[in-house]
Amino acid sequence: MQAYARGGRLSHIGGRDSSIPPAWARPPAAPLSDPPCRGPDNPTSARHRSSVRGREPQLPMARYGLHMTTVVEAARRGTHVESMYDAFISYSQQRDVPLAEGLQEGLEKLVRKGWRRRRVLKVFRDHTSLAASSDLPGKIVAGLASSRFLVVIGSPEAAASRWVRQELAFWRANRSTDHLLLAHSAGEIAWDAARGDFDWARTTAIPRELSGAFSTEPLWVDLRAFRDAEDFSYAPRRPFRDKVVTLAAPIHGIGKDALDSRAIQEDLKATRRIRTAGAGFVVLTLGAVTAGTYAWQKDGEASERARTAASRALASRALEVASSDPRKAAQFALYAHAVAPTGEAAQALGRAVAANDSATQHLQSGNEAVAPYQGVGHSPATRVAMNRDGTVLAYYSHLEPDALNGKYAVHLRDARTGARLADLAGKSWPQDGGGLAFSWDGRLLAVETPFNEIELWDVPQRKLLRTIVASDGQALAGAFMRLRSFAFSGDGARIAATFYTSTGDSSYDFHLGVWDTATGRQVIKEKAVEDGVALAFDGTHRLLALDSSVGTVRTLDPAATTWGASRTLEGYPHLDRDARFGVTLSPDGARVSVKKSGSTRTDAWDVGSGKQLAPAAAAKAGDGRARFTADGQSVVMDDAAGRRRILGSFTYPVVSVAASGDDTKVVAASSDGAVTLFSAVSFQAGTPLPNETALKPTQLTGDRRFAVRAMTDGWEVWAVGSAGTERIGRIGGRETPTGSGSVNPVIISADRSRAVTADGDGSAFSSWNVRDGSRLGTPWRPQRSTTPVAFLPDHVHFLAMTENALQVIDARTWQVRQSLPHRTSAEAPTAVSADGTTVALIDGDELVVWRWTPEQGLHRVHRSEILGGTDFRMSVELSRQGHKAVVINGDHRLVVFDIASGRVTQGAAVSPEGQDGVAFSPDNSLLVHASGTGNDAVLRFWDAATGEERGSWAMTGHGGGGVTTFSAVDGSVLTMGADGSLVRRTVDIGAWRSMLCALAPEPLPTGEYDRYLKGMKVEAPCRTQQPARP
């Protein structure tokens, strides 16, 4: 049976009469009926025959930032372009790299000619068709311009991808949609026949660039079953081959059946030729071939062992440096996985992600040394700043390469994306660094320069407006050649600073000055307590000056030129000069903190009231905002409740920190010149999902895809998935469910149309229309106690357990279609894969796995002994497509089953106090399990191939009590707390690699490469210096 997806439904093509049900589901009476068949069609026959003749092709070159290439110029002129490629594959690298690889190989190798098996089609895919280049977008456009067909693998990630959207825009502007082929790996594609366009309210797999591209409903190929597949075989009678042939037929220009026949004939011809040519040489070459094969195998084994050893060494190095140098840990982990995807490499990736938990971009690498030329007790200048709304940031460092060569500049970046904006070229900076601050709107930037001078820059115009000279700093000793305190008002109207001035007789005075930035005029100049004044502008742009020796505070209104009355902080201690260096005034002037030398205690005062804060209040922000500070080599965040979290670490001490006004973005620098942009959001913490009615784990259905909640007239039904909870309908009646922890179970079909409920003892069943709550048909009373398990993918039949059989039951007629005996009870642990095709059952001391197909019904695919102890506490889970299973046995150890190979592996132990549920990661490489509660809760990882533990993450986002771990339908890992908190956890090797590549895309330095990989050819795991592709 072959099938195309058309209009979001399956159109069956060929095969037997679809009105006859398969043998497994054909009872003596009341035969089943499949949906009506739709007629066969060529994949391009219904495609809109649009043309680009008669209009000038438009090239969106500005979006790529390219110079015209020869081939693209030819496309613009409308002249013939020799096609270098038969097809170009456009897809999202976030999730569909393996699928795109499999599709490319299938298209190219489906038909091969001659005994040398020469490929007939040549397909462009960025990873295989591009060499390292500084003009990556240009080469992609050239590939598009020289391809005959565009194959789009649609998905929600592709719909959001800037690259996919630009590729589609280019194709629509320069090519006909006759040669645009659609497939989708996730999400939905829906057609609105009335409008003659896609239904964009329901379509999630393709971008809006295809709006209006077709006047009649196009055909598309459904690849959703293969997104996470491990087998992309295009051999005859394999499911993936049918999809490849469907897409390849229009590219070859012949019908699907003709192409399939041709491919098989070419394979047979090649086989006959090879057999004929080789027959005469068999005897002469047998010995040589045997010896060569043996040597080749041994060489391959040695190479594989070397790569595995290198991968493990790199992974070990990543774990070693993760806490001190997260950027390097990311590089080592990425290379460890690129050399060989070992379990140790996966552990290193997870640890590197945790180490870079809140980092969003490493803007500048550290020098890994602090030059001694600044003198004893001083270090090279490195400073950062960010404007209040978090749109722009600035930084400079004496240790960047240009500055080391005498070229000084302040670098500007977009704080939202990390993109480079411009450089402000200028002077050097004071030793140890000086003032650097934005106005709130980011239009003005104040930069302290030698000696006791302040440059004021117009940021949008990249223009130096004026230089304010505080004093003749060149006449001062080196220690006094810098401002002692500095503040810039949020409206950009005033600058305040304290500084030393020379009296001309080798002595110095200490002054406080205030300047009007519009004119450069000094409005305040007065002597002050030496190194005893802290300055800040509050939210109304009023200047506050703290005399840190006695605790008095003066204020200067925005338009005033004289100070207001001073007030003294109650209970403030008298401090000598050395003690004043432990006094800080918060950036908004709201709080004074005093930390005495040698003490861990910090005393704090509220400036508004003048009162000292209690120790508990002093630990909290007080104004509802977080505080970001340097703590040795780490950047720490103290939230409004006083909870402390490390955002990131550096190799050298942190010397400068700046944050946005909403506390969501932080930029920090270390003394060796490293600069990193952080987010206050934790990657480990996952993404909190909406659960507005606080559904609890006890209200989840057995498959954890849905939840039910009691109402006065029935029960609400909710879908639970990677986007949160969604109310989908209701059911009524007294024999209604209370969730997975109840004796009243419920199952709901994947299409959300039907529910089946059972009463407390399993003696009465009802079928419900979920959308309107009505009962479907009459209740059913089975002959023996029966427990519903899950619906099958046809949304009509469901699985149920009796005390001695696993049954397939028709929810419309209550007829038992299959009955498969087992040795255990109706309460035996079971699991059903997310796609509904595979069911696993713990049958005594064995695991039994069945697979369902429409033609065969349920058939057994695996049976093996459960290693280790067995008891009633055992549980079982399946991967999304049923390729793997895991059992927690009676010894609390993981037992991993590979269904296809039959391999069974006993792994590490899980905590007996572990929480409910084990989940597979989306790529099936890891197992995930929660343990602990409250502040001690962690998310633990195990290798899904070996069962070995692969690290853990701190788990936040849930209140007290237990945590349930489970997989959503799309494979996402979810955790739900006892309080109803629902969080999506990013536990996916591909997502980890993408995150780390965005942070550390550079190749491994030559010295490190030679240390671990000398003699090996390993491509850089990230696109160096290229924008991250979503």
N, C-alpha and C positions, 0 to 999 in steps of 0.2 A: 504494500500500500504506500503510495507516494502522496505527499501533501504539500501544498503551498499555503502560506498565510496570506489571505486577502481580506482587506477590510477588517482585520483583527480576528477573523475566523479561519478555520481550516477548510480548504477546498480539496476534497479527496479526488485523486486522479488515478484512473485505472483500477486494477484489482477486482475482487469479486463483487457481487451485487451487495451494496451497502445496506439494503433493507433486511438482509439476513444476519441475525446476531451471531457472534462467535460461539463455538460449541460450548465453552465453559459456562456461558450465561444463557443457554437455551433450554428452558424447562419444558415439560410436556405442554403446558398451556401458558397463555399470556406472554408470547415472545416479546423480547425487547426490540426497540427500534432506535437506530442511530439517527443523528440529524440528517436531513436530506443532503444528497451529494450535490456538488456544483461541478459544472462541466470543466474539462481540461482546457488549459490555455497555455500558450507560450509565455514565458516571463515578460516579454516585451510587447505582446500583441495588444494589450489594453493600455499601453503607455501612451501618454499624450505626445503626438508628433509635432512638438513645437520646433521652431527653427529660428536661428539667429541671422538668417540672410536678410539683407535689407536694413540692418542697423549696425552701427559702429560698435564693435566689441569694447566693453569697458573693463579695464584692469584696475582692481583696487590696490595699486602698487603702494600708495601712500601708507596703507595699513601695514604693509610688510616692511616699509622703509627700504625699498630696493632701487638699484639702478636697473635699467632695461637690459635684458639679455637678448641675444640674437633670436632665440626661439620665441621669446615672448613678443618681441617686436614684430616677428612674422605673424603671430596670432592677432596682434592689434591691427595689422594691415589687412587681415582677412585672407592672406595668401596661404598656400598649402604648407603645412608643417609636417615633416616626416616624423611619424610616430616612433619614438624610441621604446615606448611601453604600450602594452595592450590594455592595461588597467592600472589604476591608481587606487589604493585602499586608504580611505579616510576613517579614522577611528579615534577613540579616547585612550591615551596611554595610561590613564588612571586605573583602568580595570580590564582592558581588552587586548593587552599585548599578546598573551598566549593564543587567544582566538584568532587574532589577525595573522599571527605566524602560521597557524594551522591552515587558515583560508588561503594565504599566499602560496604555501607549499602545495595545497590541493589544486589550485588553479593552474600552477605552473607544471605540475607533474601528472595531472590527470591524463593528458594525452602527450605521449612522447614518441618521436619517430625514429626509425632506424635501430640497428642493433646497439648503437652508442646511446640510445635513449635520449636524444636531443629534445629539449623542451620546445613546445610550439608557442606557448604564451610567455611573455615577459611582464612581470607585475612589479610596480613601484610600491615599496613600503619604506617609510623613512629609516627604520633601523637597519635595513639591509641594503638600501639603495644609495645611502649618503655616506661619503667619507667625511672625516673631520674637516670642518670648514668654518670660517668666520662669517660666511654668508649663508647660513642654514636656511633662512626663509627664502632667499633667492633660488636656491636649489630645489626647494619644494615647489615654488611656482613654475620653475622650468620643468619639473617632473609632471606637474599638472598639464602644462601647455603641450607636452609631447606624449600624452596618454590618450588612447582612443575612448576608454570607458572610465567612469568614476564609480567605485563601489563604496558605499557609505554603510558602516556598521553603526546603526543608531543605538543610543542608550541615553538615560538622563545625564550621564557624565559627558557624552558626546554633544548633547544638545546645549550644554553649558560651556563647551570647550571653545576658546577663542580660535584655536587652530582649525578645528573642524568647520566652524562657521565661516571663516575666511576662505577655506578651500571650496566650500559650497558656493559662496558669493562669487568667487573667481569662475567657477564652472558655469554658473547661470549666466554670467556676463559674457562668456566666451565660447560656450559649447551648448549643444542641444541636450535637452533632458531625455531625448531618445537614448542617449548613451549614459544615463545615470541609473544605476542599479541600487536598490534599497534592501537592506537587511537590518535586523535589530537583535541585540543581545540582551536587552533589558528594557523595562518600561513598556509603554503602549504606543501604538500607532492606530489612530481612528480616522475614518473618512466621513465627511459631512456631504452626502449626496445632494442635499438641497442647495448648499452653497458652492458645490464644485471645488472644495478645498478640504484640507485636513481639518478635523475638529480640534482646534487648538486648546479647548478646555479639557480635553481628555488625552491629547497626544503629548507624551513626555519624552519620547525617544529621539526625536529629530528637532533641529533648531528652526526658528521662524524664517530663516533664509529660504526655506522651501515653500513658504506661503505663496500661493498662486502659481507654483511651478507646473502643476498638472491641471488640465481641465476635466479629465475623467479619472476615475479611481485607479491608481497604479497598483502593481503587484509588488509585494515584498516578501523576503525569505525570513522565516522565523528561526533565529539561531539561539534563542534563550536557553534551550536545553543543553547547549554546548559551552556556555560562558565559563563555567568552572570545570569543564570536562578535562579529563586527563588523557583521553584518547581522541586524536583528530585523524584517525585512519580514513583514507579515501579508497580503501580496497572495496571490491564488489560486495554488495549486500550490507555494507556498514552504513549506519544512519547518517554520518557526516558526509559520506560520498553523495548522497541524494541532494544535500544542500549545495555542495560544490558544483555538481552537474547543473543544478538549477541556475546558478549564477554564471557558470561558464558558457552555457548554451548561447545566449545572445552575443557574447564576446567572440565565439567561434563563428557565429552567423548561421547556425543550424539548429534544428529542434532538439529538445532535451533527450528524447529517446534515441535519436540518430547519433547524438554526441556520445551518449553512454555506450552505444554499440560500437562506435568507432574507437573509443578508448580501449575497450576490451579487445577488439580485433588487433590494434597496434601492440598491445601487450602480448597477445598470442603469437603474432608475427615475430616479435623480438625474441620471444622464448625459443621458437623453432630455429631461428637463425643462429642463436647462440649455441643451441644444442648441436646443430649441424656442424658449425665451425669448430666446436670444441671436441667433437668425437674423435678426430684424428690425433689429437694431442694429449688425450687423457693419460695414456700409459707413460708417455715421455715426461709429462710435467707433474704427475701425481706426487712424486717425491719432493720436487722443488716447491710445489704449492703447499704441501703439508708442512715442510720446514719453514717456509715463509710465513704461513698462517700462524704457526706456533710462535715464531719470533715476533710477529706483529701483535699477537695477543699479549705476549709478555711485555712488549714495549708499551702497549696501551695500558696494561695493568700498572706498570711502573709509573707512567705519567699520571694516571688517576690517583695513585697513592701519593705522589708528590704534590698534586694539587690539593688533595684532602688535607695533607699535613700543613701546607701553606695556609689553607683556609682556617684551620684550627689555630695556627700561630697568630694570624692576624686577628682572629676573634678574641684570643687571649689578651692580645695587646689592647684591643678596644675596651675590654672589661677593666683592664689595669688603669687606663688613663681616663675613664669615663668621668670620674668625680673631679678631676683636676683640669682636664682639657676636653670638654664635650665635642668641640669641632673636630679634633683629631680622632676622637672615639668614633664619630660618624664616618670619617674617611676609612678608618681601619675596618669597621663593620661592613661598609659597602663593598670594599674590596674582598673581604672574607667571603661574602655571599657571591660575588662575581666570579671568584676563582672556583668555588665549589659550594653549592647550597647545602652545607652541612647543618646539623642541628646546632652545633656551636656557633655557626654564623647567624642563625636565627636568634639565638640567645643574645649575641652581640648587638644585633640590630635592635632588639627590644630594649637592651640596656642603654644603647646610644640614644634611642628615642626618649627614654626616661631622663637621661642626663641633659638632653636638649628640650626638656619638657615644655618650657614656655618660650623658647627661642623661636623667633620667626625668620630671622636672617642674620648671618654673621657678616656685617658690613665691611669689616677690615680684620685681617688676620694679625695676630700678635707677632712681635719681633722675636719673642722667646729669649730676649736678653734686654737688660736695661743699660744703655750706654753710660759709662762713668764720667762723661765729659762735663756733666752738670755740677760736679763737685760733691763733697761728702754731705749726706743728708738731703740731697735733692735728686729729682728724677726728671726725665724728659716730660714735656707738657703733653697731656692728652685730655681733651675736654669734650663734653657733649651738651646739647640743649634740644628742647622740643617745645613747640608752641602749644598753647592751652587746648586747642581743639584737636590736637594730634594729627595734623595734616602734613607737617614739615618738621624735619629735624636737621641739626647741624653737628658737625664734629671736626676736630683737627687733631693732629699728633705730630710731634717732632720725629717720631720713629717710622712714619710712612716713607716709602722710597723717594718720593719727590722732595719731601722736606729734608731728608738726609743729604740730598744733592743741592740744597739751598733754594728750592722752589716751594714757597709756603702758600697754602690755600686752605680756606674753610670749605668743607664739602657739604652740599645740601642734598637731602634725600626726601623722597615722598615717604612719610612715616606710615602710610597705609599699605604700601606695596614694597618699600625698600628701593624703588627705582631711583637711579641717579638723576638729579635735576641739573645742577650746575656747580661750579666752583667759584668762590670769591677770593681772587688772588690778592695777596697783601703782604704784610710784614710777618716777622716771626712772632712768638708769644713769650710771655714771662716764664722764667724757670718755675717748674712745678705746675704751670698752667694758670690761667687767669679767668676773669669773668667772661661768660658767654651766655647770652639770654635773648629770647624773642619777646616781642610784644605779643599780646594774646592772639591777635589775628594772623601772626606770622609774617606781617609785611615789613617789619623793622627787626634788625638784628644788631645787638650791641656786642662788640668784640674788644676785649682788653688786649692791648699790644704794648711792647716796651716803648718808652719807660714811663709808667703811670699815665698812659694815654688810652682813650676809648674811641674806637671807630664805630660810626653809625651807618649801617647799610640799608638801602632799599632793596629788599629781597626779590620782588618780582622783576625789577629793572636791573638787578645785579649791579647797582650803582652805589659808590661810596658817597654819602651825603655830606658828612663832615667828620672831623677828628676833634675830640674834646681832650684838652691837655689839663690833667689834674695838677701836676707839678713837674718841675724840671728833674725828671728821674735820673738823668745821666749824671747829675751832680751828687747822687746818693751812693751809699755803699750797696753792694750787690744784694744783700738781704732786704733792702728797703725799696728795691726797684720794681715794686708791684703794688697793686691796690690791696688793702688788707680786708675790706669787705666791699660788697658790690650789690646793687639792686636796680632793676629796670621795671618801671610801672607797666601794668597790663595794657594801658591805652597808648603806651609808647611816648608819653609826653615828657617824662622826667627820668633822669638817671641820678642815682645817689652812690657815693663811694667814700671810703676813708682811706687815708694815704699819708705818707711822710713827705715833708718838705725840708729843704736845706735852709739853715739860717746863715750860711756863709762862713761860719767859724767852726766848721767840723762838728757841729751839733745839729740836731733835727727836731722839728716840731711835728706833732700829729694833728691832722685836720680832718674835718668832715665837710664834704661839699655836695651840693645839689645843683643840677643843670637842667635848663629847658632845652629839650632836644630840637625843637623847631628853629631856635635861634642860636643855640650853643651858649647862651648867656648863663653865667653862674648866679643862681638866686640865693644860695646859702653857702657861706664859707666861715668856718669857725674852728677853734681848737677843740680837741676832744681827748678823752682818757686814752692813753696809749694802749693800742690793741685791746680796747675795752668796749667797742661799739659794734653791735649787730644791727643790720638794716633789712627791712622788708616792706613791700607795698601790699596793702590788704585788698579785698575785693572791690573797694570803692576807689582804689588808686591813691589812697592816703598813705603817706610814708610814716613808718614806725621806726624809732631809733631806741635801742636798748643799751643802757649803760650797764654792762655785765659785771662791773665791779660792785655796784650797790643795788642793782635791780630796779632802776627807774626807767620808765618808758615815756618818750615824748612823741607827739604826733604832728604831722605837717599836712594840712589839707591840700587837695590837688592844685588850687589856684593861689594858695597862701605863700607868703615869703617870710613869715615868722612862725615860730613854733607855738603850739598850744600848750596848755598847762601839763606838767608832768605828773605821773602817779607812780607809786612805789608798790612793787609786788610784796604781798604779805608774807613774812617769814623768810624772805630771801637772804641767803648768807652773804657776808662780805668776803670777796674773793680777791686774792692777790693776782699778779699778772699771769703767773703760770697756770693758775686754776681757771682763768678766763677762757683758755682755749678749749675747755670742756663745756662751754655754754653755746647753745644753738637757739636761733629764732626761726620758727617754721617759715617756709616761703610765703605763706599768706599772713604772717604776723600774728597768728591767733594763739600760739603757744610758745613758752620758753622752757627749754630742757637743760638741766645741769647734771653732768656726769662727772663725779670726782675721780681723780686719778687713782688707780688701784682698786676702784670699787666697781661692782657690777650693777649697783643700784642707780637709777636715773630718777631725779626729782623733776616735777613738771608744774608749771603755773599756767592758768588761763589768763591771757593778757586782758581780755575784756572785763573780767570781774576782779582781776588782781589777786585771786585766791589760789592757794596751792592745791593741787589735785591729789586725791587719795591714791595710794599705790595701784589699786585695781583700775582706777580711771586713768592713771598716767600711762598704763600699758595699752590703752585703747586710743584710737585716733580722736574721739570726742566730737569731731565735726562730721562723722559719717563717712569719711574718706579713708582710703588706704594710705600707708606711708611706705615709700621705697627708699632703702638706704643701702650703703655698702657695709658688709660685715666680713672683713678680711678679703678673701678671694671670691666671695659670693655676693650676689645681689639678692636682697631679701625683701619680701612684702609682708607688712603687718596690716591685716585688714581691719575694718572698723571695729570688729569684736576683739581685736588683740591677738588673733591667731597668726602665727608666723609661718611663711612658706618660702623656701629658696627658689627663686626664679631661674637661676643659672650660676655657673661657676667659671672662673678664669684661671689661667696658670699663674698669673701675678695678681697682686692686690688691686681691688676695684678703687678707682680714684675719682670717678665722676658718674653721677646718676641723674637722669631727668625723666619726667613722666608727663603724660597728657592730663588735661584737667579732669577727664572722666575716669582716670585711673585704669584705662584699658591697655595703654601702650607705655613701654619703658625702654629707654636706651641707656646703655652703660658702657664704660670703657675701663680698661685695666692699665696699669703703669707701663706695660710693654707695648702699648698701642693697639690692643685688640678692642674692637667696637662691635657690639651685638645689640640687635633690636629684639625686645621681648614683648610677649603678650601676657596680660594678667590671667589669661585663660590657660588652664592646664590641659595638655594633650592627654596625659594619663587619666585625668578626671572624666574624659569622654564628653559627650554632648547630651545635656539634660533634654528629655523629650516631654512633650505635653501629656499630662495625665490629669486633666482638670478635675475630674471627679474622684481622684485618688483611689483608683481600682487597686486591690491588694493581690498578692500572689495567690492567696487562697481562692480568689475568684477567677483565676485562669482556668481554661479548659485543659484537658489532659495533654493536648499537643502544644499548648501555650501560644497558640495563634490568635485566640479569642478569649474574652472574659464575659461573664454574665453577672448581673446585679439585680437584686430583688426590687420590685416596685409593688404598689398596692394592687395592681391589676395584672401582674405578670412579671416578666423579666426583661430588662434591657440587655441587648447584645452589643458587644464592642469588639472591634478588630484591634489587635495589638501588634505593632510592627516597628520597623526602623524609623518611622516618622512620628511615632507616639501612639496614642489611643484615638479611636474614631468610632463614634456611635453609628451602627449600621442598621439597627432595627430592634424588634422586640418579639418575644414569644409569650404565650399565655398558658394557663392551665395550672392544675395543682401539682402534677408530677413533673415539676420544673427543677432545674439544677441549681446547685450552689457552688460549683467549681471543682477543681482538681482534688481538693482535700475533702470532698463530700462523697457519700454513697449514691448521690443522685447525679450521674455523669451526663454530659451533653457533648455532642459533636456537631460541627458546623462545616458545610461544604466550602471549598476554597473560593468559589464564585459568590459566596455570601447569600445564596438564595434559599438554602434549606438547612434546617436543624433537626436533629433527632435527639429525643430525651428519653430517659428511662426512669422508672420510679425507684424507690429505695432498694428493693431487693431484686431489681432487674426483671420483674415479671410482667411489666407493661411498658410498651414503647409508643411514642407519638411522633409524628412528622409535622413540621411547622414551616410556614412561609415566613422567613426572617423579616422581609421587608414590611409586611402588613400585620404580622402576628397571627394570621389565621392558621387553623389546623388543616393539614392536608390529608384527606382520606380518613380512615377510621383507625383507632388505636390497635395495637397488635399485642397479643399475649403469647410469648414463646412457651414452648413446652418445658423448658428448663431455664434456670437463672442465667441471664445473658448480660454482658457488659459491652456497650458500644465503644469502639476504639478510635476510628477515624474514617472520614470519607475517602474514597478513591478518586483519582483525577477526573473521572467522568461526571462527578458531582451527583451521581444517582445511587451508586452502590457504596456500601460502607462495610468496614471490618468490625467484627464483634467477637468477643471471647466467651466461650462456655467453659464448664469445668473440664471438658476433655477435647475441645475442638476450637480452631480458629475458622470463623465463617465469613463468607461474603454474602451480604444480604441486599436485596433490592428495596430501596426506601420507598418506592412507589407501590409495590405489591406485597412487601414483607416476605417475599419468597427467598429461600436460602439457595444461592447459586453454586456455592462451593462450601465444602466442609473438610478441613484439614486437621487430622487428629494430633493432639499433643498429650504430654504426660503430666502436666502441671494443673494448676487451678485457674479459675476465671480471673483471679487477681494477680496472675503472673506478670512481672515487669515486661512491658512492651514499649516499642518506639517506632515511629513512622517518619520517614524522611520528609523534608520540607516539600519536595515535589510530589509527595503522595504515592510514589511508585514502589517503595521498599518498606517492608515491615520486619522488625526483629523481635524475637521472643526469647526470654530466658526460660528454657524448658529443662527444669531440674538443674543438672550440672553442665548443660550444653547451651550454646547459642545457636538458634535456628533463624535463618534469614530467607524470606520469600520476596520475589519481585513480581509486579503486576504489569501486564500488557493487555490492551483491548482484545488481542487475538487469543492469548493463552490463559488469561486470568492470572491467578496466583500460581507461581511455580517456585520450588525451592532452589536457591542458588548457593546456599552455604549451610554447613552444620559442623560444628567443632566443639571440643571440650573447653570449658572455661577454666583457665589455669588458676591455681591457688584455691583458697577456701571458698566455700559457697554457703550462703544463708539467706534468710528472708529479707535482709537489708540491701541486697544487690539492686543495682539500677543499670539501665542501658540507654545509650543515645546513638543516633545515626548521623552521618554527615548529610549535607543538603541533598545530594543526589544518591545517597545510599551506597557510596563506594567503600566507606569505612564505618566501623562500629566500635564503640568503646563500652566496656563494662567495668563498674567499680565492684570488685568481688568482695567476698566475706572478710578478707584480710585488709580491706580498704586500699587495695592496690588497683592500679589501672591495668586492664587487659585490652589490648588494641587488636582489632581484627581487620585484615585487608580482605574484602569480600571476593575480589577477582582472583587473587593468587592463593587464598586460603591461609596466608601467613598469620600466625597468632603470636603476639609478643606481650609478656608481662612486664609492666613498667614500674615506676616509682609509686610510693604510697601517698595517698591523699590524707589530709588530717581527718581523724574521726569526728572532729568538731566542725568539719567543713560544711558550707552551706549547701542548699539544694541545687542540683543540676550541674551538668558538664556540657560544654558546647564546643563544637568544632569551629575553628576560624574559617572565614569565607573560602580560603584556598586549601583547606583541609590539612594544612601543615602543622597546626598547633591545636592543642586541647586547652580549654580555659575553664577555670574553676575558682570560685570565691571561697575564702576562708577568713575566720575572724569576724569581729563585729566592731562597730564604732571606729575609734581612731586606730585600732589594730587591724582593720579589714584590709586584705590584700587580694589582688587578682593574680592567680598563679598560672603559669604556662608549662605545658609539657609537649615534648616532641611527639607528634601523632604517628610517626613511623616506629619509634623505639620506646616510647613511654617515659623517656628520661626528662627530668624537670629542667626547664629552660628559663628560670628566673621568675620575677614577680613585679608587679606595680602596686604602689599605694593606691587604695581604692577609696575615693571620696564620692560625695553626692548622695549618700544614703544616711538616714537617721539610725537610731539603735535598732537592734533586732537582726533577724536573719536576712540574707540576700539570696535571691534566686537567679541563677544564670541560665540563659537559654538562647537559642538562635531564632532570628526572625526568618520569614519566608525567603528574603533575598540573601540570607546567609550572614547578616550582621549579628554581632554578639551583643545581647542586651542583658542588663542586670536590673532587677526590681527589688527595692527594699520593702521591709515589712510595713513601712509608712506609705507605700504607694509610689515612692520616687522611682522614676524610670530613666535609665541612662543607656545610650548607645556607646559601646566601647570600640575604639579603632584597633582591632586585633587582626592585622592583615599584613603579611610580609610586603606585598606590593605597595600598600599605603605607607608603611614604615620607610621603604626605600625612597618613595617620592618625597616624603617629608624631609629625610636626611639629605637627599640630593639638592633640595631647595636651600638647605643650610650650608652644605659643604660640597659644591659641585666640582671643585678643582681636582685634577689628577693627584695621585699620591706623589710626594716629592721623590726625586730620583734616588736619593740616598735610602729612603724607606722602601722604595720599590725594589732596589737591588738587594736590600737586606732580606726581604721575604720572598721575592718573586723573580730573582735573577735567573735568566734562562727560560722563563715562561713568557708566553704571549697572552697578556690579559688586557682587554680593552677597558678603558675608563668606564666605570659603571654609570656615570652621569654625563649629560650633555654639557661640556664645559663652556661656561660663559654664555649659555643660551637661556632664554626665558623658560621658566618651568611651564610645561604643558599640562593643563588640567586633565 
